[in-house]
């Protein structure tokens, strides 16, 4: 029988509330989430949306199975709510709740197999870490892989090897193929340590059949050809001569800054966790050996990601819970070591560990709170503004986006009677194109898409065709990116403040510090611009309707008087 874990229902409720808050409050931080996942989901549900080259049947790097599950939920939800913005947030909340289920399972397994201190420390860190705030409700394969890895190691800790292998396969096939690497410690335990090669082969084959079969079947139906999308994306990124480097490269410091922003002092502990754990094992066996199997995948993943030239924040999502766990293990060792060291000299200082742990919690939660507050205060303008876009009343309105294409939150924020188009900016890469709407766009090959990130000019429209324009004014302009809100012909109908990073102090923009940030953070303005002539036409139409109503009312009164006289 499994060792009972106290307050599991309460812990799940706390996790679920935290993840629902994240779903409702966090913004989309990666345009890949919008165009590679929300847009095909919107197309499957509503037959409108943008298509990236990765969904072009010629390349078929992305599976429709993953987005199809979400599209089914979105379609059913829309039948009830009849409002696409509500559907968007409902899907996000479902993702957050599923993550809470996985986290609750992992917490219980760590509580039973390691110890309550480590489990509770992990829970505290994962609840408040800005990295978890961003990742838990993100519609990304790396977030789905995070859920799967949590469930895989939870199953493995509880002695269910077959379930562990299944969840690793699920994370790799349905989510992101590269996360199969995170299952190597489980493979090592089953095959190398315990010699169960035949059992592992059986589990692996069953898991592969269960996960790859629906993926191939759905893609066969929608691409109208046999393809193995997880293999395609693996080949493109590993064996293609240009691969993901086309989309930018970053120095090693990128992930260090990312870790410090998203986990602050916990990230420092996490990086030191393996050597700290090994040294502690020479003095005490209080932490079971399985902890090394939970630390190994973190170091393995960080090693691979740090060595990869193309770096993005979402690439670390699968190991975010393991960062929290590694920090919790290191904190346990530090608390024990400090108590033993101080107590050796002064018996009354044996409680030093309580001070150390409390100090860590205070520093961590203050920095985490300041970071989340900064994200909320500085970057949410696009999410607010596109709710206003959804309320645009004109039929067949053309809404244009220039340099702010990468902050477009998806077609879920665009009314059905409107069309979104791109206007030329200084960006020279490849932009998504509209799915074909008159035929089934999932299997129609768009000849104007390429796998080399080469700009395709046919995606742009002339600015004269735009009725509305979404733009960010930071006080600077160029020939391709003018300050549209200062130009004649445009009127700002909605605007929200947005961080001007170039004019703000680094610490002030990284963390919201009430008195300090107010002085050292500068803002630009996020605008929804409307053609001035349309506003004038609407005002003239409104005046005409008012005059007509007055005339009809006067006529009605006159008729009433005549009737009274008769």
Buried (B, 14 or more C-beta within 10 A) or exposed (E): EEEEBEEBEEBBEBBBEBBBBBBEBBBBBBBBBBBBBBBBBBBBBBEBBBBBBBBBBEBBBBBBBBBBBBBEBBBEBBEEBEBBBBBBBBBBBBBBBBBBBBBBBBBBBBBBBBBEBBBBBBBBBBBBBBBBBBBBBBBBBBBBBBBBBBBBBBBBBBEBBBBBBBBBBBBBBBBBBBBBBBBBBBBEBBBEEEEBEEBBEEBBEBBBEEBBEBBBEBBEEBBEEEBBBBEBBBBBBEEEEEBBBBEEEBEEEBBEEBBBBBBBBBBBBBBBBBEBBEEBBEEEEEBEEBBBBBBBBBBBBBEEBBEBEBBBBBBBBBBBBBBBBBBBBBBBBBBBBBBBEBBEEEEEBBEBBEBBBEEBBEEBBBBBBBBBBBBBBBBBBBBBBBEBBBEBEBEEBBBBBBBBBBBBBBBBBBBEEBBBBBBBBEBEEBBBBBBBEEEEBBEBEBEEBBBEBEEBEEBBBEBEEBBBBBBBBBEEEEEEBBBBBEEEEBBBBBBBBBBBBEBBEEEBBBBBBEEEBEEBBBBBBBBBBBBEEBEEEEEEEEEEEEEEEEEEEEEEEEEEEEEEEE
